[in-house]
Amino acid sequence: LSEAAEARVSSANLTVRARSAADASQTRSAGVSGSAAAAQANVSHAVIQTSVGAFTRHAELTASEDIIVEATAENSAAADAAGGALGAIAAGAMIAEVNLGRGNEIDEVQAVLGDNTSVQARRLTVRASSSDDLLSESTAAGGGVLAAAGADSRVTSDNATLARIGSNALIQVDTLAVDSVHEQDSDAAADSYALALAAGSGAQTGVTITGQAKVDIDSGA
């Protein structure tokens, strides 16, 4: 969190910036079991719930050149579950899940020129940006007289960016830019194998992305 509140600041250039880099790309689980009746279940779960904010409120900001209010996030998450079960009766289940975000009603990355802020500058930039790279992979195997194997990979993200100018903001600039950018790269893969006189296997994937990139300009700005 970066904030300029109830302050009077004058400079050539002024930046209010918050940055976050979250890496959960090494989440792995693996295992194999073997017996007359064998079962193996592995769960790999990667969760990122960061919050990034750059704010001003009730501030007087003056610059001869640029004023920047910026919040950025870089999120990388990967979950990998692999394994199997070997036996006369064998069952294996591998579950990999990746979750990003704090809920659909929350804007995780916010750049806000807040209420009652006055700005005088050549250029004002209010920017919120997030880059998300999410991967979920699972592989399950079963072998025996009776064998079943299941693999399930899920990716869920509700991460959101918000660039906002608050109410009663007074802005005197030559150039104004209000940007909200959200880049998302998400993938899920699942493989399942079963070898037996009676065999069953199943694999499923799911990717749910509800994240947003939003720009708000309140009344009176």
N, C-alpha and C positions, 0 to 999 in steps of 0.2 A: 504494500500500500504506500503510495506517494501522494502527499496532499499539501496544497498551499491554501491555508484557511485564515481569513481575517488578517491578511497581510497586505502591505504596500511594497511592491518590488519594482525597481527600475533598472534596466540593463540594456546592453546591446542585443543580446539574445537570451531567451529564457526558456528552459525546458522543465516540465514536470513529467517524470517518466517512471513507470513501474514495469518490471520485466519478470517473467517466470519461465524456467525451463525444467520440465518434469520428465524423467526417463524411468519407465517401468518395463523396459524391453527385455529383461532377463528373467521373466517369470516362467519357470519350467517345472514339470513334475513327470517322473517316469518310474515304471515298476513292472515287474513280471512275477506271477505266482504260478506254482505247479504242484499239483497233488491229485489224488483220486477225484476229489471234488474241489475245484479251484475257482476262486473269484478274485478279480482285481479291479479296483476303481481308483482312478487318479483325477484330481481336480486341480486345475491351474487357473488362478483368478488374479487379474491385474486391474487395479482401481486407481484412478487419478481424480481428485476433487479439489483442484487448486482454485484460488480466487485472486484476481489481479485487478488493481484499481489505481488510476491516476486521477486526482480530483482537485478542483479549486472551488472555493465558496467564500462569498463576501470578501473577495480580494480585489485589489487594484494593481493591475499588471501593465507595465509600460516597457516597450522595447523599440529601439531604433530599427531593428531588423525583424527577427522571427520569434514568435511565441509558439511553443509546441506542448500540447498535453497528449501524452501517448501511453497506452497500455498494450503490452505484447505478451503472448504466451506461446511456448513451443511444447507440445505434448507428444511423447512417443511411448507406446505401450504395446507389448506383445505377450501373449499367453500360449504356452505349448504343453499339451498333455499327451503322453504316449505310453503304451504298455500293452500287456496281454495276459491271458490266462491259459494254462495248459493242463489238461486232466481228462479223466473219463467223462466228467461233466464239468464244463468250463464256461465261465461268463466273464466278460471284460467290458468295462465302461470307462471312457475317457472324455472328460469335459473340460473345455477351455473357454474362459470368459474374459472379455475386456470391457470395462465400463469407464466412461469419461463423462464428467459433469456432476453438478450438484442438484439437478432437478430442472424440470421444464420451466418453472416459474422464476428461475434465477439466471441472471446474466453474469457469467463467470469472469469475463474480461470487459472492464469498463474504463472508458476515457471520458471524463465529464468536466466541461466548463460549467461550474455549478451556478446556483441561483445567486443573483445580485453580484456577479463578477463583472468588472469593467476591464476592457482590453483596448490598448492603443499600440499598434505595431504596423509594420509593413505587411506582414503575413501572419495569419493565425491558422494553425493546423490542430484539429482534434481527431485523433486516430486510435481506433481499437482494432487489434488484429490477433488472429490465432492460427497456428499451423499444427494440424493434428495428423499423426501417422499411427494407425491402429491395425493390429494383425492378431487373429486368433486361429490356432491350428490344433487339430487333435487327430490321433491315429490309434485305433484299437484293433486287437487281434485275439482270436480264440481258436484253440485246437483241442480235439478230443473226440470221443464217441458222440457226445452231444455238446455242441459248442454254440455260443452266441457272443457277438461282439457289437458294441455300439460306440459311436463317436459323435460328439456334439460340440460345435464351435459357434460362439456368439460374440458379436460386437454391438455395443450399445453406446450411443453418444447423444447427450443433450447440451453439449457445450455451446455457449452463445457469446457473441461480441456485441457491445453497445457503445456507440459514440453519441454523446448527448450534449446539447447546449441547454442550460437550465433557464428557468423563468427570470425575467427582468435582467437578463445579461445585456450589458451595453458594450457593443463591439464597433471599434473604429479602425478599420484596416483597409489596405488596398486589395488583398487577396484572402479569401476564406476557404478552407477545405475541411470538410467533416467526413471522415472515412471510417467505414466498418468493413473489415475484410476477414473472411473465414475460409481457410483452405483445409479440406478434409480428404484424406486418403485412407480408406478402410477396406479390409478384406477378411474373409473367413474361409477356412478349408477344413474338411473332415474326410477321413478315409477309414474304412472298416473292413476287416478280413476275418473270415471264419472257415476253418477246414475240419470236417468231421463227417461221420456217416449221416448225422442229422445236424445241419448247420443253419444258422441264421445270422445275418449281419445287417446293420443299418447305420447310416451316417446322415447327419443333417447339419445345416449351417443357417445362420440368421444374422443379418446386419440391419440394425435399426438406427437411423440417423434423424434426429429431430432438432439439431442445432440450428442457430440462426445468426444472421449478421444484421444488426439493426442500427438505424440512425433516428434520433429523436431531437426535435427542436421545440422547446416548450413555448407557451404563450408569453408574450411580452419581450421575447428576445429580439 
